[in-house]
Structures are given as C-alpha cells and as structure tokens.
Amino acid sequence: MLTFRRFGHVGLAVGTSIAALANFCVLAVAFQRQVRGLFTRDLIVPFLKIVVAATVMAGAIWLVSSRVEQIHRVGTTMFAAKAFLPIVVGAAVYFAAARALGVDEARQLVSRFRR
C-alpha cells in the first residue's frame, strides 16, 4: 500500500515483488535451520545464473518498451504491438541469456524441440 500511493500501479508491482522476496527469504532461512543443506553450490550457482539472465531480460524489456511507447500511432495493431513486443523480446532474450550461461533447463528445452 505504501508504494501504491506514491507510484501507482508500478508501485503496486514493486511492493508485491518486495513482499514476495521477503516471504521467500523468511521461508528459506526457516527451511535452512530445520533441514540444513539447502544453500549448497548446486542451488546457488544456477540461481545466480537465472538472476543474471533475468536482469539481462529486464534491461531488454525496458529498452524495447521505452522505444515502443514513443510511437504515437493509434489502433488495435499498434496497441497489440506495444503490449506483446516487449513480452516476445523479453522471452527471447531471457532464453538466449540462459542458454549462454549454461542453465540446464534452457538446454533441455532445446533438446525437446529437436526431437
């Protein structure tokens, strides 16, 4: 609610993300204390690769969105382009970054499409 009042719908998204991250941190620490061995190299390295790929994707989406929003044409096609072009570019950039970083899931997805 604090971020919504100041930043509107963007603040609502940021506030929700912050709450989800805080929830994850609390649950991860509690799980680590109960079970031990959660934070291993096998978890941390892929997690960091995914964070890097997501950061690259966020930059690409921001760049595409800011450029597309500068187009002042109207109509259903332009509305669809403004809505879906950043999504398509973001997905492609994330997948390419994940592949480049050696994320196993990206490699598995490619092998399933090749079959």
C-alpha positions as CSV (number, residue, x, y, z in Angstrom):
1,M,0.0,0.0,0.0
2,L,2.9,2.4,0.7
3,T,4.4,2.0,-2.7
4,F,1.0,2.2,-4.5
5,R,0.1,5.6,-3.0
6,R,3.3,7.1,-4.3
7,F,4.0,5.3,-7.6
8,G,0.6,4.0,-8.7
9,H,0.3,0.6,-10.5
10,V,4.1,0.4,-10.8
11,G,4.4,0.8,-7.1
12,L,1.9,-1.9,-6.6
13,A,4.0,-4.3,-8.7
14,V,7.2,-3.3,-6.9
15,G,5.5,-3.7,-3.5
16,T,4.2,-7.1,-4.4
17,S,7.7,-8.1,-5.6
18,I,9.3,-6.9,-2.4
19,A,6.7,-8.7,-0.3
20,A,7.3,-12.0,-2.2
21,L,11.1,-11.6,-1.9
22,A,10.8,-11.0,1.9
23,N,8.5,-14.1,2.2
24,F,11.0,-16.2,0.3
25,C,13.8,-15.1,2.5
26,V,12.0,-15.9,5.7
27,L,10.9,-19.3,4.4
28,A,14.4,-20.1,3.0
29,V,16.1,-19.2,6.4
30,A,13.5,-21.2,8.3
31,F,13.9,-24.2,6.0
32,Q,17.7,-24.0,6.3
33,R,17.5,-24.0,10.0
34,Q,15.2,-27.0,10.0
35,V,16.7,-29.2,7.3
36,R,20.3,-27.9,6.8
37,G,22.0,-28.2,3.5
38,L,19.6,-26.0,1.4
39,F,22.1,-23.4,0.4
40,T,24.6,-25.6,-1.5
41,R,26.7,-24.8,-4.6
42,D,24.2,-27.0,-6.5
43,L,21.4,-24.4,-5.7
44,I,23.3,-21.2,-5.5
45,V,25.2,-21.3,-8.9
46,P,22.0,-22.0,-11.0
47,F,20.1,-19.4,-9.0
48,L,22.7,-16.7,-9.8
49,K,22.7,-17.7,-13.5
50,I,18.9,-17.3,-13.6
51,V,19.2,-13.9,-11.8
52,V,21.7,-12.7,-14.4
53,A,19.5,-13.9,-17.2
54,A,16.5,-12.2,-15.7
55,T,18.5,-9.0,-15.3
56,V,19.5,-9.0,-18.9
57,M,15.9,-9.7,-19.9
58,A,14.6,-6.8,-17.7
59,G,17.1,-4.4,-19.5
60,A,15.9,-5.6,-22.9
61,I,12.2,-5.2,-22.0
62,W,12.8,-1.7,-20.6
63,L,14.7,-0.7,-23.7
64,V,12.0,-2.1,-26.1
65,S,9.1,-0.7,-24.0
66,S,10.6,2.8,-23.8
67,R,11.2,2.8,-27.6
68,V,7.7,1.4,-28.5
69,E,5.9,3.8,-26.2
70,Q,7.4,6.7,-28.2
71,I,5.4,5.7,-31.3
72,H,2.3,7.8,-31.2
73,R,0.1,5.8,-33.7
74,V,-3.2,4.5,-32.6
75,G,-5.2,1.4,-33.4
76,T,-5.6,-2.2,-32.3
77,T,-2.5,-3.3,-34.2
78,M,-0.3,-0.7,-32.5
79,F,-1.9,-1.4,-29.1
80,A,-1.1,-5.1,-29.6
81,A,2.5,-4.3,-30.7
82,K,3.0,-2.2,-27.7
83,A,1.7,-4.9,-25.4
84,F,3.2,-8.0,-26.9
85,L,6.5,-6.9,-28.5
86,P,8.3,-6.4,-25.1
87,I,7.0,-9.8,-24.0
88,V,8.3,-11.6,-27.1
89,V,11.6,-9.8,-26.9
90,G,11.9,-10.5,-23.2
91,A,11.3,-14.2,-23.6
92,A,13.8,-14.4,-26.5
93,V,16.5,-12.5,-24.6
94,Y,15.9,-14.5,-21.4
95,F,16.2,-17.8,-23.3
96,A,19.3,-16.7,-25.1
97,A,21.0,-15.4,-21.9
98,A,20.0,-18.6,-20.1
99,R,21.5,-20.7,-22.9
100,A,24.7,-18.6,-22.9
101,L,25.0,-19.0,-19.2
102,G,24.5,-22.8,-19.4
103,V,21.2,-23.0,-17.5
104,D,20.3,-26.7,-17.7
105,E,16.6,-26.0,-18.3
106,A,17.3,-23.9,-21.4
107,R,19.4,-26.7,-22.8
108,Q,16.7,-29.3,-22.0
109,L,14.0,-27.2,-23.8
110,V,16.1,-27.0,-26.9
111,S,16.6,-30.8,-26.9
112,R,12.9,-31.4,-26.6
113,F,12.1,-29.2,-29.6
114,R,14.8,-31.0,-31.6
115,R,13.1,-34.4,-31.1
